[in-house]
């Protein structure tokens, strides 16, 4: 490629780039900021958008005006392309087992919330012994697993991402 051809090519690219910037079209060419973010981080970011959304036992999947624990996790993971079953006890069978000491962001954590044995609650682990979930008053919220009720009712965890 001769020098004149290279100069013409560079000027053409600069002219097109300037035109795109001037018209605002260049914004559509740039990858979205989320592209560099991991799927695990996206799960947490998406889930946090629903903080304060009311809790309703048996909430209909697909509605974002109210969630129960498993409709919340199913919705958030569906949003990043990871389908989950509807019920928490069934979600606890997906992916692979993770010991509590090895939890990482985006893992599903399961609890028992009744006097009956077994899984009856699911949450998203967000790091630092904290979970993102919905249960009772306040709806979608962040809670600590470090001590208290959630610590005493922890059952297991699954890695689905």
N, C-alpha and C positions, 0 to 999 in steps of 0.2 A: 504494500500500500504506500503510495507516494505521499509526500508531505502535504500537498494541496488537498488530497482526498481526506487525510486525517483531520486537517483543520476544518474542512467543510462538515465532516461527520461530528466533530466536537461542537461546532457552532449550532448544528441542527439539534443535537441533544440538549444544549444549553437553552436554545430557543423554546423547545417543547417543554422543558422543565419549568422555565419561567412562565410560559402560558398556563401550564397546569397549576402552578402555585397561584397565579393571578386569579384564575377562575375558581380555585378551591378544590379542583378535581384531584390534586395531589394527595389530599387526605385519604382518598379512597384507594390509592395505590400502596400506601404504607400498611404494613401488617398491624393488626390490632395490638394494643398494649398487652392484652391477655395472652398473646401467642407465646411470649417468653415465660409465662407463669406455668408451673406444673399443674397437672390435673388435680393433685391433692390440694394445692392452694386454691384452685378454682372452686373445688367443692366447698371449702370454707368460706370463700368470698361470696359465693352464691347463697349458701346457707345463712350467712350473716345479713343478707338483704332482707330476710324475713324475721329478724329479731322483733319481738313484740307481737307477732301474728298470733291470734288467739288459739288456744288448745281446744280441741273437741274430740272426745273419744269416738272412734269410728268415722272420723272425717272422711269425706269422699275424696278418693285419689283424683288428682287433676285440678282440684280447687286450691287456690292459693290464699283464700280469705280465712281459712281455718285448717289446722293440721292436727293429726294425732302423731305419735312418734314415728310410726312406720310409714305413714303417707308422706311425712316430711323427708325422711331419708330416701324413700323411693323417688320423690320428686327431684331432690337435689342431685342424686346420682344419675337419674335419667337425663338431667340437663347436661351432664358431661359425657353422655353416651354409655353409661353403665346401668343396664336394667337390673332391677332388684324385684324379688317377690313382694307382695303387699304386706304380709304380716311379719312382725319382728321375729317370731319363732322360726319362720321360714327364711328370713334374711340371715339368721344365725347359721344356716347350712350352706351359705354361698361363700366362695373364696376359700381362704385357708386360715387355720387356727393361728393366732398370735398370742404368745404369753404377755401378760400385763406389763412385764418389765421391758418388753420390746415394742410397745405401741409407738406408732408414728402418725403424723397428721394424716387424716383421711380414713383411718381405720374405723370400722364399726365396732362399738362396744355395747354389750348387752347386760341387762339387769333383770332382777326379779322385783316386782313391785307389790306382790300379794303374798298372802300366807301360804299359797300353793307353791310347790317347787316349779322351777322352769322359767323360761325367758318370757318376760312380758313388757320389756321396754328396750328401745334401741336409741343410740346416740352416735354422734360423729366426734371422734377424738380430734382435738385441735392443737394438742401439744400442752406442755407444762401442767399435766394432770387436769386439764379442763376439757369439758365436753360441750358440744352445741346440740341442743335437743329441744323438744317441746313436751311439757308435762305440767298440768295444773295451771294455777294462777300465773299470769304473766306470759303465758304462751311460749313461743320460741325464745330461748335464753341460753346463756352460758353458765355452767355450773362447775364446781370443783369436785373432782373425784378423790382428792387428797385425804379427806376425812369426812366423817359424818355419814349421812344416809346413803349417798351414792357409793361411798367406799364399802360400806357394809353389805350392799345389795348387788355388788358387781358379780357377774357370772362368767363371762368369756368375751373374747374379741375375735374379729375376722378381718383379714386383709382382702379387700375386693379390688383394689387398684394396683 
